[in-house]
């Protein structure tokens, strides 16, 4: 689905426009893996319940994976 022209300036200002432009031709999505994570997600604790224990994704993890600029 294309981005609405009114949203693009806000994405650019937040330095997120490059992420919004990603499409299926640029990266491969492992749908069974994503489904497995969804099944293990517990919204009440905001964690994944794995066989080895609980784990979560921090904002620092997301910033690192998406190469987002972080201030502070």
C-alpha positions in Angstrom: 0.0 0.0 0.0 1.5 3.4 -1.0 2.2 6.0 1.6 -0.2 9.0 1.7 1.6 12.2 0.7 0.6 14.0 3.9 2.5 11.4 6.0 5.8 11.5 4.2 7.0 14.8 5.8 6.4 13.5 9.3 8.3 10.3 8.5 11.2 12.3 7.1 11.3 14.5 10.1 11.4 11.5 12.4 14.1 9.9 10.2 11.9 6.9 9.5 11.0 7.5 5.9 13.6 4.9 4.7 11.9 2.3 6.8 8.5 3.1 5.3 9.9 2.6 1.8 11.0 -1.0 2.5 9.2 -3.6 0.4 9.3 -7.3 -0.1 11.9 -6.9 -2.9 14.5 -5.6 -0.4 14.3 -8.1 2.3 13.0 -11.6 3.0 10.5 -12.3 5.7 10.4 -15.7 7.4 6.7 -16.0 7.9 6.8 -19.2 10.0 9.4 -17.7 12.3 7.2 -14.5 12.8 4.2 -16.7 13.4 6.1 -18.7 16.1 7.1 -15.4 17.8 3.5 -14.2 17.7 2.3 -17.4 19.4 4.8 -16.9 22.2 4.0 -13.2 22.8 2.3 -12.3 26.1 0.8 -8.8 25.9 0.1 -8.7 29.6 3.8 -8.8 30.4 5.2 -7.5 27.0 7.5 -10.5 26.8 8.1 -13.6 24.7 7.8 -16.9 26.6 10.5 -19.2 25.3 11.5 -22.7 26.4 14.6 -21.1 28.0 12.6 -18.3 29.8 11.2 -14.9 29.1 12.7 -12.4 26.8 11.8 -9.0 25.5 12.8 -6.5 22.8 14.0 -3.2 24.0 14.0 0.2 22.2 17.8 -0.1 22.0 17.4 -3.4 20.2 15.0 -1.9 17.7 17.3 1.1 17.2 20.3 -1.1 16.6 18.5 -3.4 14.1 16.9 -0.6 12.1 20.0 1.6 12.3 18.0 4.5 13.8 19.8 7.5 15.2 19.6 7.6 19.0 20.2 10.7 21.0 20.9 10.1 24.7 
